[in-house]
Amino acid sequence: MKKVLITTLLFVGLLAVASANAAPRLTVPVSEFDFGYVPQNSNVSHTFWLHSTGDDTLRILNVKPG
């Protein structure tokens, strides 16, 4: 009986630790881009890829370009 109780408590503890470490995580492989020389009044653009690599749902609620 004690072994079952100890095993159950151990399992619950490990489960609690595993769920506490689950978190959303944003990975940006390339965070900078150098356009080099750009003539005045030119339009330039670049696409940045964002990856959700965490263990939970990543929610982007606000974006502030800078």
N, C-alpha and C positions, 0 to 999 in steps of 0.2 A: 504494500500500500504506500509506503514512504517513497519507494522508487518511482511509482506512477506520479505522485504529487511533485516530487523533485523534477522529474522529466517534463511534466506539464508546465511548471513554473519556469523552467529553463527555456522551453519552447516559446512561451508567452513573452519572456524577456527578450529573446532573440528577434521575435516578430516586432516588438516595440522598437527595438534599435533599428531594424531594417526600415520600418515605416518612417522613423524620425529622420533617416538619411535621404529618403525620397524627396527630391526637390526639383523644381524646374531649373533648367540651366540653358542659357543662350550662348552659342559658340559662333564667333565671327572669324572665319579662317584668315581673311585678309581685311584688316581694319583701316588701311591707308591705300591711296592710289595716287601716283604722281603723273599728272598729265603732261609734264614737261613744259615746253614753250607753247603758250596759247596766245594767239593774236588777240588784241583788244576787240571787244564786242563779238567774240565767238561764243557759240553755244557748245558746251561739252557735257557729257554725262558718263556715268559709270554705274554698273549694277553691283551692289554688294549682296552676297549671299549670307543669310542668317539661318542657323541650324538649331533646332531644339534637340539638345542631347541629354537632357535630364530624365529623371524617372517619373516626373509628374507633368501635368498639362502646363505648358508655357502660355501665359496670357500677356500680350502686349497691349497695355491700356492707354499709353500716351507716348508720343514720339516728338522729340524736340530736335530738329535739324540744327546743326551747328557748323 
